[in-house]
Amino acid sequence: GKTIWVERYSKFILYKGNPAEFITLVDITDRKKTEKELIKSEERYHWLFKIMNSGMAVYEAIDDGMDYIIKDFNKASEKIDNAKKEEIIGKKVTEVFPGIKEFGLLDVFQRVWRTRNPEYHPISQYKDNRLMGWRENNVYKLPSGEIATVYNDITEKKKAELALKESEKKLRFIFNSVADAVFILDMN
């Protein structure tokens, strides 16, 4: 009373002196279920990759992990890094982002690629001839052997922090420079 998926194999043979068809049916229901789940999983991944606010890029190691080819790049990455996906796919990361060595991220790529252990690259300032900003990165090695980064541009947050520190410094200078007595009272 249930429907199953099967693969059919057949071969013409002689059976008791007469031509006959020898048929083998193989139940592939579990394989079909697995294929459907895989398709759903890939759809989820592509949907998340496309809409997430964090930058995400996938790289393939070349030259025994000394450099990496850009394999995929989401929309958020295009915005963060001011680069078009179609212009950078297939290029070396060191060509597209020449400041990656000084930034310290290339070393992280190499360690993650060798050890398979994910790493967090803390908030640092990236700078090259085309691009400058504060980034934080999480780097992973995928089962395929590729390296993936999920990263955020926190330049505006960093600017606000620096402006607040500068404002506090000015206020402290003014407070300490005033010749008059200055104090703060509460209701008690």
Protein Blocks (a to p, Z undefined) as FASTA:
>chain_A
ZZcddddddddddeehiacdddddddfklmmmmmmmmmmmmmmmmmmmmmpmbdcddddd
eehhpaccdfbdcfklmmmnopafklmgopafklmmmmlmmnommmmmmmmmmnopacdd
dddddddfkbgcdddddddddfkopacdddddfklmmmmmmmmmmmmmmmmmmmmmpmbd
cddddfZZ
